[in-house]
């Protein structure tokens, strides 16, 4: 059942990035985008990417959904720092009442490319013994590197888990590799056309000659000629599409 669950995390900030969106599912498929990918800011005081300034203040929205659920679960909290890991961890505490430790990092090289990126999430489940919590807190304090620094040093995901769960004898239940996957397609464009009033659609076609749409996630372009758009609209309104 978890395979079909999706999680949508969206930072709606007043910083130059405007919006930061990430979507993932239980299969390890991920996609995301930012409102303005061309933003370039000076490094922060500690020489790192100034993500907090780029995001700014605003709202963090998290939406969990599953085909079997009657409706999605949506949580909204204020953005505290603009730093992704810190704000998501605070969301888990404030909105889902789940004590958590979350670390995330990315190393960007001088040419602007990403060398490594990764993170970890430790959640305290109901019934967790106080001794286990103390051990995890101790291990977190002893972790002297960020996730990206650990990966640069040659640590694997399993190695990082071993560091976090030291003295707790963790059991590995599954192992997977996240992969980029976009679910865009013509169906989305057809649905959008169906929602447009006919007069508005005709005016748009008279002005533009065709319908164009771009996927915010992958940048793929989709087109409908005037005849195709009008046919799709008529089919949708007649219930035959």
N, C-alpha and C positions, 0 to 999 in steps of 0.2 A: 504493500500500500504506500509506503514512503517513497517508492520510485516515482509516483505520479504527483507528489506534493511539490509545489513551487513556492519559492520565497522571493519577494521583490523588495529590495531595499532602495529607498530614494531619499537623497539629501536635497531639500529645496532651500537653498541658501541665497543670501544677497551678495555673495562674493562673485568674482568675475567668472567662475565656472558655471554659475547659475543653478545647474542641476547635475547631480551625479546619480546614475541609476545602475543597479546590478540585479540581474535575475538569474536564479539557479534552480535546479530541480534535483530530485533524489537520484537521478542517473549520473549526476556529476556534470551535466551540461550547463554552461554559463554563457552569459552575454551581458553587455553593458555599454553605456555611453555617457558622455558629459555634454552639458549644454553648449560649451565653447571649447573645443579641443585645442584651440590655438593659444590659450592663455599661457603666458610665461611670466613668472614672478621671481624676484631675487630669492636666494636661499634664506631660511630662517636664521636666527641668531646662532644656532648650533650647527649650521652648515647643511641642514637637511631641506628636503622639499617642504615649502611652506603650505601644506595642505589646508591647515586651519584658516589661513587668510584667503586661500583660493575658494574655499567653501563658504565662509562667512557664517552669519547667524541665520536662523530660520527654523524649519521643521524637518525632523527625520520621520519618514513614514515607512513602516514595514507591513507588508501584506503577505500573509500565508494563505495558500489556497490548495484545494484538492477536489477532484471531480466528485468524490463521495460526500463532500460537505455541503450543507444547505446554503451556506454563504461564506465568503472569505473572512478570515480574522485580520482586522486592521488595527495597528497600533500607531499612535502619533505622540511624539515627545519633542520638546525643544532641542535644538542643536546646542550642545554645551561648549564644545571646543572647535568643532569642524574637523578634528582628527578622527578618521573613520573608526579605528579600533576602539578608541575611548568612548565615542558616542554610541556605538552599537552595544558595547558592554554596559553602558549606563541605561540604554533602552531595555536590555534584558532584565535589569534590576527593577527599573521603574514600571515598565509595562507588563512584563511577563513574570515578574517576581521570582526571577531565577538568578541566584548569586553566581556570577561567572567571572572568569579571567580570560581576556581575549587579547591576543597580540597579532599584529599584522605589519608587514613591511615590504618595501620594494626598493631595489637598488637600480638607479638610472645612471648609465654610463655617460661619458662626456659627449658622445654623439647623440644623446637623447634616447637611446635604446634601453630596453630593460634587460639587465643581466639575470637577476633572480627576483622572485616575488613569492611570498608565502605567509602563513600565519597559523595560529592555533586557537582553539576554543575549549576551555574546561568549564563544564557546568556541574554544579552541585545538585544531584538529584535528591528527591525526598527520601529520608531514611539514611542519608549519608552520615557516618559516624564522625563525631567531633575530632577524633584522632586523625582520620583520613584528611579532613579539611586542614588541620594544622600541618600535616606532611606536605600537602599540595602548596600551601602558602609558603612553607619553607623552601620548597623546590623552586617556586616562582622567584623568590628573593635571591636564590643562588644562581638563577639564570642570568648570566652577565652579558648576554648578547641579544640583539633583536632577532626576530625570525629571519630577516634577510641576511643578517650577519652569520647566523647559524648555517644557512644554506650555502653561503659563500665559503664557509669553513669546511664544507663537505658533508654536513649533516643531512640525513634523509628524513622523511616524515616520521618514520618509525623511531629514528634516533632522537628526534625532538620529543616524541611521546615518552620515550624511556627516561629522558631528563625530567620531564614534568611529573611522571608517575613513579619516580624513584622510591623504592621501599614499599610500593603498593602492589607489586606483582600484576601489572596490567595484562589483560587478555585481548589480543587482536581479533576482532570480529569480522572485519572486512578490509579490503585494500582496493583503492580505485584511483584513477587519474582524471582530474578535471579536464574538460575539453570544451572549446568554443563551439557553440551551435546556435544558429539563428532560426527561428520558426516563421520568418516572414514568408509571404507568398501572395499570389494574385487574389486569394480569397479575402484578404484584408481590404484590398482596394475595392473589390466588388461590394463588400459590406458598407464601406464608406460611401460609395456612389449611391447605394440604395437609401441611405439616410438623407441625401440631399434632395431638397424640393425640386421638382421638374423645372420650374422657371429659373431657379438659381443655377441648375445644371446647364440649361440651354444658354444662359448668359455667360457662364464660364467657358463653355465650348466655343461660343461666338468670339470670345476674347482670346482664348489660348489655342483653340483648334484641337486640343486633346487633353486628356487627364494625365497628369504626372504625379508620382508619389515616390518618396525616397524612404527607405528603412533607416530609422535613427540608429539602430544597432550596428548593422553591417554596411550601410551605405548603398545597398543595391537599389537601382531605379526600376520602377514599374510604369507601364504606359497603357492607356486605352485610347483608341481612336474615337472620334465623335460618335460614329455608328455603334461601336462596341459599348461605349458608355451608355448611350440611350437604350440599347437593347438590354444591357445588364439592369438598368433602372426599371424598365418595363417588366422584365421577368420577375424582379424582386417584388414589385408592387402587385403583380398578378398572382404571386405565390407559387410560381412555377420554377423558381430558382432556389 
